[in-house]
């Protein structure tokens, strides 16, 4: 085999993996198969990033999209009501409360965006290398990752508890 054939085969393998996952994400009628296809396609994209020489972006692709987003979608599927069960009617008070909370959060976020002095990254005189980002994530922003892991743990426990009691008749 020539020196350039093996990397070429690896590239085509990743492309086939990505497109196969995309087809699985689109065509089956079972939503769980769609999520698994999405995870496969996103894993292929992560492999393409690694193939292009960006190991950090590839690992972040796996961590964020495959590890967090796809798992969150699976939790949403687990926590949703089965389609054969009739949906209860919405209460107007809950609907008004939800809209009010959404508008309040929107106003707070718009106020924060409006009052923030935005500077381009180049003017902040920071080195945006992988080392700097890693230092920030493991020192200044470590609490964010701890809170995210706690939220995912609570979501997993909630899904388990709901699935255990959903089959019982009261």
FILOKOL-794012 format. One record per residue (C-alpha): residue number from 1; residue in three letters; x, y, z. Coordinates in nm, 2 decimals. Layout:
+-----+------+--------+--------+--------+
|  nr | rest |     xx |     yy |     zz |
+-----+------+--------+--------+--------+
| NUM |  ALA |      X |      Y |      Z |
...
+-----+------+--------+--------+--------+
***
This chain:
+-----+------+--------+--------+--------+
|  nr | rest |     xx |     yy |     zz |
+-----+------+--------+--------+--------+
|   1 |  UNK |   0.00 |   0.00 |   0.00 |
|   2 |  UNK |   0.11 |   0.35 |  -0.08 |
|   3 |  UNK |   0.18 |   0.60 |   0.20 |
|   4 |  UNK |  -0.12 |   0.81 |   0.11 |
|   5 |  UNK |  -0.38 |   0.53 |   0.06 |
|   6 |  UNK |  -0.44 |   0.45 |   0.43 |
|   7 |  UNK |  -0.52 |   0.81 |   0.54 |
|   8 |  UNK |  -0.75 |   0.84 |   0.23 |
|   9 |  UNK |  -0.93 |   0.52 |   0.33 |
|  10 |  UNK |  -0.97 |   0.66 |   0.68 |
|  11 |  UNK |  -1.11 |   0.98 |   0.55 |
|  12 |  UNK |  -1.37 |   0.79 |   0.33 |
|  13 |  UNK |  -1.45 |   0.57 |   0.62 |
|  14 |  UNK |  -1.53 |   0.88 |   0.84 |
|  15 |  UNK |  -1.74 |   1.03 |   0.56 |
|  16 |  UNK |  -1.94 |   0.71 |   0.52 |
|  17 |  UNK |  -1.99 |   0.69 |   0.90 |
|  18 |  UNK |  -2.11 |   1.05 |   0.91 |
|  19 |  UNK |  -2.35 |   1.01 |   0.62 |
|  20 |  UNK |  -2.48 |   0.67 |   0.75 |
|  21 |  UNK |  -2.55 |   0.83 |   1.08 |
|  22 |  UNK |  -2.72 |   1.12 |   0.91 |
|  23 |  UNK |  -2.95 |   0.88 |   0.72 |
|  24 |  UNK |  -3.03 |   0.69 |   1.04 |
|  25 |  UNK |  -3.11 |   1.02 |   1.20 |
|  26 |  UNK |  -3.35 |   1.12 |   0.93 |
|  27 |  UNK |  -3.53 |   0.82 |   0.79 |
|  28 |  UNK |  -3.65 |   0.58 |   1.07 |
|  29 |  UNK |  -3.98 |   0.66 |   1.23 |
|  30 |  UNK |  -3.86 |   0.56 |   1.58 |
|  31 |  UNK |  -3.73 |   0.87 |   1.76 |
|  32 |  UNK |  -3.47 |   0.67 |   1.96 |
|  33 |  UNK |  -3.31 |   0.54 |   1.64 |
|  34 |  UNK |  -3.31 |   0.90 |   1.51 |
|  35 |  UNK |  -3.11 |   1.01 |   1.82 |
|  36 |  UNK |  -2.87 |   0.72 |   1.79 |
|  37 |  UNK |  -2.82 |   0.81 |   1.42 |
|  38 |  UNK |  -2.75 |   1.17 |   1.52 |
|  39 |  UNK |  -2.49 |   1.06 |   1.78 |
|  40 |  UNK |  -2.33 |   0.84 |   1.51 |
|  41 |  UNK |  -2.32 |   1.13 |   1.26 |
|  42 |  UNK |  -2.18 |   1.37 |   1.52 |
|  43 |  UNK |  -1.91 |   1.12 |   1.61 |
|  44 |  UNK |  -1.82 |   1.10 |   1.24 |
|  45 |  UNK |  -1.79 |   1.48 |   1.23 |
|  46 |  UNK |  -1.56 |   1.46 |   1.54 |
|  47 |  UNK |  -1.35 |   1.21 |   1.36 |
|  48 |  UNK |  -1.32 |   1.45 |   1.06 |
|  49 |  UNK |  -1.20 |   1.72 |   1.29 |
|  50 |  UNK |  -0.93 |   1.49 |   1.43 |
|  51 |  UNK |  -0.84 |   1.39 |   1.07 |
|  52 |  UNK |  -0.80 |   1.76 |   0.98 |
|  53 |  UNK |  -0.56 |   1.80 |   1.27 |
|  54 |  UNK |  -0.78 |   1.96 |   1.53 |
|  55 |  UNK |  -0.78 |   1.72 |   1.82 |
|  56 |  UNK |  -0.92 |   1.97 |   2.07 |
|  57 |  UNK |  -1.22 |   2.06 |   1.85 |
|  58 |  UNK |  -1.29 |   1.69 |   1.78 |
|  59 |  UNK |  -1.29 |   1.61 |   2.15 |
|  60 |  UNK |  -1.51 |   1.90 |   2.22 |
|  61 |  UNK |  -1.75 |   1.78 |   1.95 |
|  62 |  UNK |  -1.77 |   1.44 |   2.12 |
|  63 |  UNK |  -1.80 |   1.59 |   2.47 |
|  64 |  UNK |  -2.06 |   1.86 |   2.40 |
|  65 |  UNK |  -2.27 |   1.73 |   2.11 |
|  66 |  UNK |  -2.25 |   1.35 |   2.15 |
|  67 |  UNK |  -2.20 |   1.34 |   2.52 |
|  68 |  UNK |  -2.44 |   1.62 |   2.63 |
|  69 |  UNK |  -2.69 |   1.71 |   2.36 |
|  70 |  UNK |  -2.77 |   1.35 |   2.25 |
|  71 |  UNK |  -2.80 |   1.24 |   2.61 |
|  72 |  UNK |  -3.03 |   1.53 |   2.69 |
|  73 |  UNK |  -3.25 |   1.44 |   2.39 |
|  74 |  UNK |  -3.26 |   1.08 |   2.52 |
|  75 |  UNK |  -3.37 |   1.21 |   2.87 |
|  76 |  UNK |  -3.64 |   1.42 |   2.70 |
|  77 |  UNK |  -3.77 |   1.12 |   2.52 |
|  78 |  UNK |  -3.77 |   0.92 |   2.85 |
|  79 |  UNK |  -3.95 |   1.19 |   3.04 |
|  80 |  UNK |  -4.21 |   1.26 |   2.77 |
|  81 |  UNK |  -4.56 |   1.12 |   2.78 |
|  82 |  UNK |  -4.61 |   0.81 |   2.56 |
|  83 |  UNK |  -4.81 |   0.90 |   2.24 |
|  84 |  UNK |  -5.09 |   0.65 |   2.32 |
|  85 |  UNK |  -5.18 |   0.83 |   2.65 |
|  86 |  UNK |  -5.43 |   1.12 |   2.62 |
|  87 |  UNK |  -5.28 |   1.46 |   2.70 |
|  88 |  UNK |  -5.44 |   1.66 |   2.98 |
|  89 |  UNK |  -5.58 |   2.00 |   2.90 |
|  90 |  UNK |  -5.36 |   2.29 |   2.98 |
|  91 |  UNK |  -5.46 |   2.52 |   3.26 |
|  92 |  UNK |  -5.47 |   2.89 |   3.17 |
|  93 |  UNK |  -5.30 |   3.00 |   3.49 |
|  94 |  UNK |  -5.00 |   2.78 |   3.41 |
|  95 |  UNK |  -4.98 |   2.90 |   3.05 |
|  96 |  UNK |  -5.00 |   3.27 |   3.16 |
|  97 |  UNK |  -4.73 |   3.20 |   3.43 |
|  98 |  UNK |  -4.50 |   3.04 |   3.18 |
|  99 |  UNK |  -4.54 |   3.32 |   2.93 |
| 100 |  UNK |  -4.48 |   3.58 |   3.21 |
| 101 |  UNK |  -4.16 |   3.40 |   3.33 |
| 102 |  UNK |  -4.04 |   3.38 |   2.97 |
| 103 |  UNK |  -4.09 |   3.75 |   2.91 |
| 104 |  UNK |  -3.92 |   3.83 |   3.25 |
| 105 |  UNK |  -3.62 |   3.62 |   3.16 |
| 106 |  UNK |  -3.61 |   3.78 |   2.81 |
| 107 |  UNK |  -3.61 |   4.13 |   2.96 |
| 108 |  UNK |  -3.34 |   4.05 |   3.21 |
| 109 |  UNK |  -3.12 |   3.90 |   2.93 |
| 110 |  UNK |  -3.18 |   4.19 |   2.70 |
| 111 |  UNK |  -3.09 |   4.43 |   2.99 |
| 112 |  UNK |  -2.76 |   4.24 |   3.05 |
| 113 |  UNK |  -2.68 |   4.24 |   2.68 |
| 114 |  UNK |  -2.75 |   4.61 |   2.65 |
| 115 |  UNK |  -2.55 |   4.71 |   2.96 |
| 116 |  UNK |  -2.24 |   4.50 |   2.88 |
| 117 |  UNK |  -1.94 |   4.67 |   2.73 |
| 118 |  UNK |  -1.86 |   4.43 |   2.44 |
| 119 |  UNK |  -1.51 |   4.42 |   2.32 |
| 120 |  UNK |  -1.36 |   4.21 |   2.04 |
| 121 |  UNK |  -1.15 |   3.92 |   2.16 |
| 122 |  UNK |  -0.84 |   4.08 |   2.00 |
| 123 |  UNK |  -0.87 |   4.39 |   2.22 |
| 124 |  UNK |  -0.88 |   4.18 |   2.54 |
| 125 |  UNK |  -0.51 |   4.09 |   2.50 |
| 126 |  UNK |  -0.57 |   3.73 |   2.58 |
| 127 |  UNK |  -0.40 |   3.43 |   2.42 |
| 128 |  UNK |  -0.69 |   3.22 |   2.30 |
| 129 |  UNK |  -0.49 |   2.90 |   2.27 |
| 130 |  UNK |  -0.60 |   2.56 |   2.39 |
| 131 |  UNK |  -0.38 |   2.59 |   2.70 |
| 132 |  UNK |  -0.55 |   2.92 |   2.80 |
| 133 |  UNK |  -0.90 |   2.78 |   2.74 |
| 134 |  UNK |  -0.81 |   2.47 |   2.94 |
| 135 |  UNK |  -0.67 |   2.69 |   3.23 |
| 136 |  UNK |  -0.99 |   2.89 |   3.23 |
| 137 |  UNK |  -1.21 |   2.58 |   3.23 |
| 138 |  UNK |  -1.02 |   2.41 |   3.51 |
| 139 |  UNK |  -0.98 |   2.72 |   3.73 |
| 140 |  UNK |  -1.21 |   3.02 |   3.68 |
| 141 |  UNK |  -1.51 |   2.83 |   3.53 |
| 142 |  UNK |  -1.48 |   2.50 |   3.70 |
| 143 |  UNK |  -1.80 |   2.56 |   3.89 |
| 144 |  UNK |  -1.99 |   2.57 |   3.57 |
| 145 |  UNK |  -1.89 |   2.21 |   3.48 |
| 146 |  UNK |  -1.97 |   2.09 |   3.83 |
| 147 |  UNK |  -2.32 |   2.25 |   3.81 |
| 148 |  UNK |  -2.37 |   2.09 |   3.46 |
| 149 |  UNK |  -2.28 |   1.75 |   3.59 |
| 150 |  UNK |  -2.51 |   1.79 |   3.89 |
| 151 |  UNK |  -2.80 |   1.89 |   3.65 |
| 152 |  UNK |  -2.74 |   1.58 |   3.43 |
| 153 |  UNK |  -2.73 |   1.36 |   3.75 |
| 154 |  UNK |  -3.06 |   1.50 |   3.87 |
| 155 |  UNK |  -3.21 |   1.46 |   3.52 |
| 156 |  UNK |  -3.10 |   1.10 |   3.51 |
| 157 |  UNK |  -3.24 |   1.03 |   3.86 |
| 158 |  UNK |  -3.57 |   1.20 |   3.76 |
| 159 |  UNK |  -3.59 |   0.99 |   3.45 |
| 160 |  UNK |  -3.53 |   0.67 |   3.64 |
| 161 |  UNK |  -3.79 |   0.76 |   3.91 |
| 162 |  UNK |  -4.05 |   0.86 |   3.66 |
| 163 |  UNK |  -4.00 |   0.55 |   3.45 |
| 164 |  UNK |  -4.03 |   0.33 |   3.76 |
| 165 |  UNK |  -4.37 |   0.48 |   3.87 |
| 166 |  UNK |  -4.53 |   0.55 |   3.54 |
| 167 |  UNK |  -4.65 |   0.19 |   3.49 |
| 168 |  UNK |  -4.83 |   0.18 |   3.82 |
| 169 |  UNK |  -5.20 |   0.25 |   3.85 |
| 170 |  UNK |  -5.30 |   0.47 |   4.14 |
+-----+------+--------+--------+--------+
***
